[in-house]
Amino acid sequence: MKNNKKGFTLIELLVVIAIIGLLATLSVVALNNARQKSRDAKRVSDIKQIQTSLELYFVDQNSYPSGASVTLGGTGYKALSSTSGFASAAAGTTYMGQVPAEPTPAATPAGYVYNALPAACTGTACTGYTLIFGLEGATGGLASGAHTANANGIQ
């Protein structure tokens, strides 16, 4: 008698399911890593945009905006203008109409924090600033963790 059964054995089905599960796991891990790098690249780009607008402000006003520990973007300080500095709405010459908010989930430290350097301020005229921001992972030659930016670049 000829045994002519068609179909897959249980072992064959389990092997195929295991291979599909392994491929799915690897793709999810790769996707999460790409998302993290994308968020960090956006953070660095945002900081460079803020630096550019601060330099434009400095050229026109001959100082940087005064203020200590101002968290930028989100629901708070959304614009940079000649009359208001960093404020929720622009007034006068607008240097940055929409200050970018940090992508979610936030890195450590969270947010983009602007500080006029107290030692570089005389009255309301400030000649120095720092921007504090964090990265989730290594990006563009910067390690993960807290970083600062000022008129000389990003550290």
CYANA upper distance limits for C-alpha pairs under 8 A (distance plus 0.5 A):
  8 PHE  CA     12 GLU  CA      6.70
  8 PHE  CA     13 LEU  CA      7.18
  9 THR  CA     13 LEU  CA      6.99
 10 LEU  CA     14 LEU  CA      6.73
 11 ILE  CA     15 VAL  CA      6.69
 12 GLU  CA     16 VAL  CA      6.82
 13 LEU  CA     17 ILE  CA      6.70
 14 LEU  CA     18 ALA  CA      6.57
 15 VAL  CA     19 ILE  CA      6.74
 16 VAL  CA     20 ILE  CA      6.75
 17 ILE  CA     21 GLY  CA      6.62
 18 ALA  CA     22 LEU  CA      6.68
 19 ILE  CA     23 LEU  CA      6.76
 20 ILE  CA     24 ALA  CA      6.62
 21 GLY  CA     25 THR  CA      6.68
 22 LEU  CA     26 LEU  CA      6.79
 23 LEU  CA     27 SER  CA      6.71
 24 ALA  CA     28 VAL  CA      6.78
 25 THR  CA     29 VAL  CA      6.83
 26 LEU  CA     30 ALA  CA      6.75
 27 SER  CA     31 LEU  CA      6.58
 28 VAL  CA     32 ASN  CA      6.72
 29 VAL  CA     33 ASN  CA      6.86
 30 ALA  CA     34 ALA  CA      6.77
 31 LEU  CA     35 ARG  CA      6.70
 32 ASN  CA     36 GLN  CA      6.78
 33 ASN  CA     37 LYS  CA      6.84
 34 ALA  CA     38 SER  CA      6.60
 35 ARG  CA     39 ARG  CA      6.75
 36 GLN  CA     40 ASP  CA      6.79
 36 GLN  CA    136 GLU  CA      7.32
 36 GLN  CA    137 GLY  CA      7.77
 37 LYS  CA     41 ALA  CA      6.57
 37 LYS  CA    137 GLY  CA      7.57
 37 LYS  CA    139 THR  CA      7.43
 38 SER  CA     42 LYS  CA      6.74
 39 ARG  CA     43 ARG  CA      6.77
 39 ARG  CA    103 PRO  CA      6.62
 39 ARG  CA    104 THR  CA      8.40
 40 ASP  CA     44 VAL  CA      6.87
 40 ASP  CA    135 LEU  CA      6.18
 40 ASP  CA    136 GLU  CA      7.06
 40 ASP  CA    137 GLY  CA      7.67
 40 ASP  CA    139 THR  CA      7.05
 41 ALA  CA     45 SER  CA      6.67
 41 ALA  CA    139 THR  CA      7.27
 41 ALA  CA    140 GLY  CA      8.44
 42 LYS  CA     46 ASP  CA      6.46
 42 LYS  CA    103 PRO  CA      8.12
 43 ARG  CA     47 ILE  CA      6.75
 43 ARG  CA    102 GLU  CA      7.06
 43 ARG  CA    103 PRO  CA      7.89
 43 ARG  CA    133 PHE  CA      8.38
 43 ARG  CA    135 LEU  CA      7.96
 44 VAL  CA     48 LYS  CA      6.80
 45 SER  CA     49 GLN  CA      6.78
 46 ASP  CA     50 ILE  CA      6.73
 46 ASP  CA    100 PRO  CA      6.81
 47 ILE  CA     51 GLN  CA      6.61
 47 ILE  CA    112 TYR  CA      8.37
 47 ILE  CA    131 LEU  CA      8.16
 47 ILE  CA    149 ALA  CA      8.08
 48 LYS  CA     52 THR  CA      6.69
 49 GLN  CA     53 SER  CA      6.81
 50 ILE  CA     54 LEU  CA      6.62
 50 ILE  CA     96 MET  CA      8.20
 50 ILE  CA     99 VAL  CA      7.79
 51 GLN  CA     55 GLU  CA      6.70
 51 GLN  CA    149 ALA  CA      8.44
 51 GLN  CA    150 ASN  CA      7.84
 51 GLN  CA    151 ALA  CA      7.57
 52 THR  CA     56 LEU  CA      6.84
 53 SER  CA     57 TYR  CA      6.66
 53 SER  CA     80 LEU  CA      8.18
 53 SER  CA     95 TYR  CA      5.86
 53 SER  CA     96 MET  CA      6.53
 54 LEU  CA     58 PHE  CA      6.60
 54 LEU  CA     64 TYR  CA      7.17
 54 LEU  CA     95 TYR  CA      8.16
 55 GLU  CA     59 VAL  CA      6.72
 55 GLU  CA     64 TYR  CA      8.46
 55 GLU  CA    151 ALA  CA      8.07
 56 LEU  CA     60 ASP  CA      7.00
 56 LEU  CA     95 TYR  CA      7.27
 57 TYR  CA     61 GLN  CA      6.36
 57 TYR  CA     62 ASN  CA      8.20
 57 TYR  CA     63 SER  CA      7.96
 57 TYR  CA     64 TYR  CA      7.14
 57 TYR  CA     65 PRO  CA      8.47
 57 TYR  CA     81 SER  CA      8.17
 57 TYR  CA     82 SER  CA      7.40
 57 TYR  CA     95 TYR  CA      7.00
 58 PHE  CA     62 ASN  CA      5.35
 58 PHE  CA     63 SER  CA      5.33
 58 PHE  CA     64 TYR  CA      5.81
 59 VAL  CA     63 SER  CA      8.19
 61 GLN  CA     82 SER  CA      7.81
 62 ASN  CA    125 ALA  CA      8.24
 62 ASN  CA    127 THR  CA      8.44
 63 SER  CA    125 ALA  CA      5.74
 63 SER  CA    126 CYS  CA      5.47
 63 SER  CA    127 THR  CA      5.78
 63 SER  CA    128 GLY  CA      8.49
 64 TYR  CA    116 ALA  CA      7.72
 64 TYR  CA    125 ALA  CA      7.39
 64 TYR  CA    126 CYS  CA      5.64
 64 TYR  CA    127 THR  CA      6.44
 64 TYR  CA    128 GLY  CA      7.22
 64 TYR  CA    129 TYR  CA      7.67
 65 PRO  CA     85 GLY  CA      5.76
 65 PRO  CA     86 PHE  CA      7.60
 65 PRO  CA    116 ALA  CA      7.40
 65 PRO  CA    124 THR  CA      8.35
 65 PRO  CA    125 ALA  CA      8.09
 65 PRO  CA    126 CYS  CA      7.24
 66 SER  CA     85 GLY  CA      8.03
 66 SER  CA    115 ASN  CA      8.47
 66 SER  CA    116 ALA  CA      6.02
 66 SER  CA    121 CYS  CA      8.21
 66 SER  CA    124 THR  CA      6.36
 66 SER  CA    125 ALA  CA      7.43
 66 SER  CA    126 CYS  CA      6.69
 67 GLY  CA    114 TYR  CA      8.27
 67 GLY  CA    115 ASN  CA      6.69
 67 GLY  CA    116 ALA  CA      6.04
 68 ALA  CA    114 TYR  CA      7.47
 68 ALA  CA    115 ASN  CA      5.12
 68 ALA  CA    116 ALA  CA      6.18
 68 ALA  CA    117 LEU  CA      8.31
 69 SER  CA    113 VAL  CA      6.42
 69 SER  CA    114 TYR  CA      6.09
 69 SER  CA    115 ASN  CA      5.42
 69 SER  CA    116 ALA  CA      8.43
 70 VAL  CA     77 TYR  CA      8.08
 70 VAL  CA    113 VAL  CA      5.93
 70 VAL  CA    114 TYR  CA      5.54
 70 VAL  CA    115 ASN  CA      6.96
 71 THR  CA     76 GLY  CA      7.73
 71 THR  CA     77 TYR  CA      7.43
 71 THR  CA    111 GLY  CA      6.87
 71 THR  CA    112 TYR  CA      6.17
 71 THR  CA    113 VAL  CA      4.87
 71 THR  CA    114 TYR  CA      6.81
 72 LEU  CA     76 GLY  CA      7.08
 72 LEU  CA     77 TYR  CA      5.58
 72 LEU  CA     78 LYS  CA      7.09
 72 LEU  CA     86 PHE  CA      8.49
 72 LEU  CA     99 VAL  CA      7.13
 72 LEU  CA    100 PRO  CA      7.98
 72 LEU  CA    101 ALA  CA      7.30
 72 LEU  CA    111 GLY  CA      7.47
 72 LEU  CA    112 TYR  CA      5.91
 72 LEU  CA    113 VAL  CA      6.47
 72 LEU  CA    114 TYR  CA      7.50
 73 GLY  CA     77 TYR  CA      6.07
 73 GLY  CA     78 LYS  CA      5.60
 73 GLY  CA     98 GLN  CA      8.18
 73 GLY  CA     99 VAL  CA      5.62
 73 GLY  CA    100 PRO  CA      5.59
 73 GLY  CA    101 ALA  CA      4.54
 73 GLY  CA    102 GLU  CA      7.67
 73 GLY  CA    111 GLY  CA      8.38
 73 GLY  CA    112 TYR  CA      7.95
 74 GLY  CA     78 LYS  CA      7.53
 74 GLY  CA    100 PRO  CA      7.99
 74 GLY  CA    101 ALA  CA      5.47
 74 GLY  CA    102 GLU  CA      8.16
 75 THR  CA     88 SER  CA      8.47
 76 GLY  CA     87 ALA  CA      8.03
 76 GLY  CA     88 SER  CA      6.48
 77 TYR  CA     86 PHE  CA      6.23
 77 TYR  CA     87 ALA  CA      5.18
 77 TYR  CA     88 SER  CA      5.17
 77 TYR  CA     89 ALA  CA      8.37
 77 TYR  CA     99 VAL  CA      7.88
 78 LYS  CA     86 PHE  CA      7.54
 78 LYS  CA     87 ALA  CA      6.54
 78 LYS  CA     88 SER  CA      5.36
 78 LYS  CA     89 ALA  CA      7.08
 78 LYS  CA     97 GLY  CA      7.75
 78 LYS  CA     98 GLN  CA      5.89
 78 LYS  CA     99 VAL  CA      5.37
 78 LYS  CA    100 PRO  CA      8.06
 79 ALA  CA     85 GLY  CA      8.24
 79 ALA  CA     86 PHE  CA      6.11
 79 ALA  CA     87 ALA  CA      6.04
 79 ALA  CA     88 SER  CA      6.49
 79 ALA  CA     89 ALA  CA      6.23
 79 ALA  CA     90 ALA  CA      5.96
 79 ALA  CA     94 THR  CA      8.11
 79 ALA  CA     95 TYR  CA      8.34
 79 ALA  CA     96 MET  CA      6.03
 79 ALA  CA     97 GLY  CA      5.35
 79 ALA  CA     98 GLN  CA      5.68
 79 ALA  CA     99 VAL  CA      5.93
 80 LEU  CA     84 SER  CA      7.64
 80 LEU  CA     85 GLY  CA      5.61
 80 LEU  CA     86 PHE  CA      5.02
 80 LEU  CA     87 ALA  CA      6.99
 80 LEU  CA     90 ALA  CA      6.83
 80 LEU  CA     94 THR  CA      6.64
 80 LEU  CA     95 TYR  CA      6.01
 80 LEU  CA     96 MET  CA      5.46
 80 LEU  CA     97 GLY  CA      6.98
 80 LEU  CA     98 GLN  CA      8.40
 80 LEU  CA     99 VAL  CA      7.85
 81 SER  CA     85 GLY  CA      5.53
 81 SER  CA     86 PHE  CA      7.23
 81 SER  CA     87 ALA  CA      8.38
 81 SER  CA     90 ALA  CA      5.78
 81 SER  CA     91 ALA  CA      6.29
 81 SER  CA     92 GLY  CA      6.55
 81 SER  CA     93 THR  CA      5.92
 81 SER  CA     94 THR  CA      4.74
 81 SER  CA     95 TYR  CA      5.93
 81 SER  CA     96 MET  CA      7.38
 81 SER  CA     97 GLY  CA      8.33
 82 SER  CA     91 ALA  CA      7.33
 82 SER  CA     92 GLY  CA      5.92
 82 SER  CA     93 THR  CA      5.62
 82 SER  CA     94 THR  CA      6.96
 82 SER  CA     95 TYR  CA      8.02
 83 THR  CA     90 ALA  CA      8.30
 83 THR  CA     91 ALA  CA      5.95
 83 THR  CA     92 GLY  CA      5.78
 83 THR  CA     93 THR  CA      7.81
 84 SER  CA     90 ALA  CA      7.24
 84 SER  CA     91 ALA  CA      6.60
 84 SER  CA     92 GLY  CA      8.32
 90 ALA  CA     94 THR  CA      6.62
 90 ALA  CA     97 GLY  CA      7.18
101 ALA  CA    111 GLY  CA      7.74
101 ALA  CA    112 TYR  CA      8.08
102 GLU  CA    106 ALA  CA      7.14
102 GLU  CA    110 ALA  CA      8.29
102 GLU  CA    111 GLY  CA      6.08
102 GLU  CA    112 TYR  CA      7.34
106 ALA  CA    110 ALA  CA      5.85
106 ALA  CA    111 GLY  CA      7.51
107 ALA  CA    111 GLY  CA      8.18
107 ALA  CA    134 GLY  CA      5.78
107 ALA  CA    135 LEU  CA      6.01
107 ALA  CA    136 GLU  CA      5.84
107 ALA  CA    145 GLY  CA      8.11
108 THR  CA    133 PHE  CA      8.20
108 THR  CA    134 GLY  CA      5.60
108 THR  CA    135 LEU  CA      7.33
108 THR  CA    136 GLU  CA      7.73
108 THR  CA    145 GLY  CA      6.61
108 THR  CA    146 ALA  CA      7.01
109 PRO  CA    132 ILE  CA      8.43
109 PRO  CA    133 PHE  CA      6.67
109 PRO  CA    134 GLY  CA      5.63
109 PRO  CA    145 GLY  CA      7.88
109 PRO  CA    146 ALA  CA      6.57
110 ALA  CA    133 PHE  CA      7.40
110 ALA  CA    134 GLY  CA      7.10
111 GLY  CA    133 PHE  CA      6.76
111 GLY  CA    134 GLY  CA      8.20
112 TYR  CA    131 LEU  CA      7.11
112 TYR  CA    132 ILE  CA      6.28
112 TYR  CA    133 PHE  CA      5.55
113 VAL  CA    131 LEU  CA      5.97
113 VAL  CA    132 ILE  CA      5.53
113 VAL  CA    133 PHE  CA      7.17
114 TYR  CA    129 TYR  CA      7.67
114 TYR  CA    130 THR  CA      6.45
114 TYR  CA    131 LEU  CA      5.16
114 TYR  CA    132 ILE  CA      7.11
115 ASN  CA    129 TYR  CA      6.03
115 ASN  CA    130 THR  CA      5.76
115 ASN  CA    131 LEU  CA      6.89
116 ALA  CA    120 ALA  CA      8.19
116 ALA  CA    121 CYS  CA      7.94
116 ALA  CA    126 CYS  CA      7.04
116 ALA  CA    128 GLY  CA      6.59
116 ALA  CA    129 TYR  CA      4.79
116 ALA  CA    130 THR  CA      7.04
117 LEU  CA    121 CYS  CA      6.97
117 LEU  CA    126 CYS  CA      7.59
117 LEU  CA    127 THR  CA      8.21
117 LEU  CA    128 GLY  CA      5.86
117 LEU  CA    129 TYR  CA      5.52
117 LEU  CA    130 THR  CA      7.52
118 PRO  CA    126 CYS  CA      8.31
120 ALA  CA    126 CYS  CA      5.97
120 ALA  CA    127 THR  CA      5.78
120 ALA  CA    128 GLY  CA      6.02
121 CYS  CA    125 ALA  CA      5.94
121 CYS  CA    126 CYS  CA      4.51
121 CYS  CA    127 THR  CA      6.83
121 CYS  CA    128 GLY  CA      8.07
122 THR  CA    126 CYS  CA      6.83
128 GLY  CA    150 ASN  CA      7.94
128 GLY  CA    151 ALA  CA      7.84
129 TYR  CA    150 ASN  CA      6.28
129 TYR  CA    151 ALA  CA      7.83
130 THR  CA    148 THR  CA      6.72
130 THR  CA    149 ALA  CA      6.02
130 THR  CA    150 ASN  CA      5.32
131 LEU  CA    148 THR  CA      5.86
131 LEU  CA    149 ALA  CA      5.44
131 LEU  CA    150 ASN  CA      6.82
132 ILE  CA    146 ALA  CA      7.60
132 ILE  CA    147 HIS  CA      6.34
132 ILE  CA    148 THR  CA      5.07
132 ILE  CA    149 ALA  CA      7.09
133 PHE  CA    146 ALA  CA      6.32
133 PHE  CA    147 HIS  CA      5.98
133 PHE  CA    148 THR  CA      6.84
134 GLY  CA    144 SER  CA      7.72
134 GLY  CA    145 GLY  CA      5.64
134 GLY  CA    146 ALA  CA      4.79
134 GLY  CA    147 HIS  CA      6.29
135 LEU  CA    139 THR  CA      8.31
135 LEU  CA    143 ALA  CA      7.98
135 LEU  CA    144 SER  CA      5.40
135 LEU  CA    145 GLY  CA      5.62
135 LEU  CA    146 ALA  CA      7.06
135 LEU  CA    147 HIS  CA      8.23
136 GLU  CA    144 SER  CA      5.81
136 GLU  CA    145 GLY  CA      6.90
137 GLY  CA    143 ALA  CA      6.90
137 GLY  CA    144 SER  CA      4.72
137 GLY  CA    145 GLY  CA      7.86
138 ALA  CA    142 LEU  CA      5.98
138 ALA  CA    143 ALA  CA      4.76
138 ALA  CA    144 SER  CA      5.36
139 THR  CA    143 ALA  CA      7.06
139 THR  CA    144 SER  CA      8.08
142 LEU  CA    155 GLN  CA      8.18
147 HIS  CA    154 ILE  CA      7.83
147 HIS  CA    155 GLN  CA      6.36
148 THR  CA    154 ILE  CA      6.47
148 THR  CA    155 GLN  CA      5.97
149 ALA  CA    153 GLY  CA      6.02
149 ALA  CA    154 ILE  CA      4.66
149 ALA  CA    155 GLN  CA      6.47
150 ASN  CA    154 ILE  CA      7.06
